[in-house]
């Protein structure tokens, strides 16, 4: 579904990604972790072309992201993305946040988009808030709306860029619950997160990044059982100790 | 001092005020529209486009408005005649309107540019991630938010423009100030008419400015 082949990226002279290669199969949940500044957010933004990369190749369902001939908007409309800071559109009501791209990008009817939006709000437990504005919701609620907004496009895969890092601790679980449910339904997911509990529960594979490179790419049980690299061991012992 | 001749002159003063307001309204609409296009060009990743827009803005911000008005008075009829292929005179109003639009666009551009830059990059990414094109992202997501933030600044600039419209005196257009002046000349009470005009300009500008400040407070809360 998502194939990342030898991707490298530089900001000027500074190399942020070094020869990254991995893949996410259909229905697979892959968690990407690593210390801050390791390039994991940059990598996931490269997947749907929000960040350009200078060498290597990324294929989504066979379509090359970096190819100048690729219709990027069309490709992106098929891949859902959830951001650290939610990025709901503050000037639109919750329901309009969910319908705007359905109507403008996919060309769905306003009523059809509305029905779909309401159904998804129901699913993330926020039907009562349809007519409110993003600023009136808590962080956890906003992030659940953001997930619903991405799902409204019927994506073939979902990308999560640290979806819980900006949340107060008591709101993290309500977001993770939605993500776990999604994983159980067979959604293809690439998730940048430090939530190792989430990784243990639903991940098929865990990728560990450090200094722009993929240091470890292992089945979940192997990763948590006996990480091969010292850096992954050190990282795990730090974040699992408390 | 005799203010009584002002009363019978009110209808023609009102005519002048209508012209002033018409000039103001069209200039604001045209200036903001052109200013927005210029702001998008300045922020564009296309270097040529960005440089051209930057040159436009810096040029118009570096020359006096009075110069633009008189210059356009002579040049605009020529250009329009050249485009349409006719020799019809277009009148002082149209050439003044074009001058104000183009001059003010340079100032509106800088306000709109700052407004766009105040919206976080994350909003652009979120719109792109949903499959929106650059045009959709600007029109549906970024500009609506930016305009909300910069409305007070745009209005403040428009109040300055309201005062600047009096410069059309230079090409003989009968705006509010010019009709006050001519009525004063006719009745021989020029000082009274000019004092009256000053009072009206003050009331409108100061009143509008106070309203804008109140709006600004409400928006920032």
Interface residues (C-beta under 8 A of the other chain):
Chain A: X45 X48 X50 X72 X73 X74 X75 X76 X77 X78 X79 X80 X81 X83 X85 X87 X88 X89 X90 X91 X100 X101 X104 X105 X106 X149 X150 X153
Chain B: X120 X122 X123 X125 X126 X127 X128 X129 X130 X131 X132 X133 X136 X140 X141 X144 X145 X148
